[in-house]
Amino acid sequence: MICISIMASLICFGSLVQCQKNEIVEDLLNVIFKLKKSKCYGGGQTSIPAFTATLSKDLTPQINEIIIFDSVKTNVGGHYSSSTGIFTSPRNGLYMISATMRSTATKHLHCELMVNEGMKVKIFGTNYSTGTISVVLLLKTGDKVSIKKDHRSGEGILGREWSMFSGYFIA
Ligand SMILES: *[C@@H]1O[C@H](CO)[C@@H](O)[C@H](O)[C@H]1NC(C)=O
């Protein structure tokens, strides 16, 4: 009986150590990444994957169209494409992704944040109001993040720097 409980404790302790080990390695990787992006190592903030792009013109999107935010304000690492509207995750990790979209006069606006083919959250605006989303996502290298028009037709998005899509790597 004692033997079994000692064994169980050891197994338990073993998995605890294993768990702590993973967290330590993760912390170390974060420190290394922070060092890499620090000025001392030639990186500076400019090595953190990050983007912001806005819509320069009003748009009447097609059903399921990926919205192309054509006016790029920030694109560190070049992982956002202003020809496809897609941000491609450059590495595994946590990302902050946000979007603000303003609808045109008297119209509703329904859009969706997509990761690959999967919808994560929805965005809604109406009659010149804005819809905003902020999501923290665990992404894998190569995941494709975009804002898509949903299945409803006849809606309008206000451009002229009123609608935007942003994201950055946290850790
Ligand atoms: C849209 O907003 C304007 C300004 O607030 C308001 O006068 C108008 O009644 C609204 N139209 C609709 C269809 O909600």
The ligand as an SDF file (V2000), in Angstrom:
LIG
                    3D

 14 14  0  0  0  0  0  0  0  0999 V2000
  -29.1610   56.3040  -39.8400 C   0  0  0  0  0  0  0  0  0  0  0  0
  -28.5720   57.2510  -38.9770 O   0  0  0  0  0  0  0  0  0  0  0  0
  -29.0470   58.5600  -39.1610 C   0  0  0  0  0  0  0  0  0  0  0  0
  -28.2010   59.4820  -38.3090 C   0  0  0  0  0  0  0  0  0  0  0  0
  -28.1480   59.0470  -36.9950 O   0  0  0  0  0  0  0  0  0  0  0  0
  -30.5240   58.5900  -38.8140 C   0  0  0  0  0  0  0  0  0  0  0  0
  -31.0250   59.8980  -38.9910 O   0  0  0  0  0  0  0  0  0  0  0  0
  -31.2660   57.6130  -39.6830 C   0  0  0  0  0  0  0  0  0  0  0  0
  -32.6190   57.5480  -39.2990 O   0  0  0  0  0  0  0  0  0  0  0  0
  -30.6400   56.2320  -39.6010 C   0  0  0  0  0  0  0  0  0  0  0  0
  -31.2540   55.3830  -40.5950 N   0  0  0  0  0  0  0  0  0  0  0  0
  -31.5990   54.1350  -40.3490 C   0  0  0  0  0  0  0  0  0  0  0  0
  -32.2100   53.3870  -41.4860 C   0  0  0  0  0  0  0  0  0  0  0  0
  -31.4010   53.5980  -39.2720 O   0  0  0  0  0  0  0  0  0  0  0  0
  1  2  1  0
  1 10  1  0
  2  3  1  0
  3  4  1  0
  3  6  1  0
  4  5  1  0
  6  7  1  0
  6  8  1  0
  8  9  1  0
  8 10  1  0
 10 11  1  0
 11 12  1  0
 12 13  1  0
 12 14  2  0
M  END
$$$$
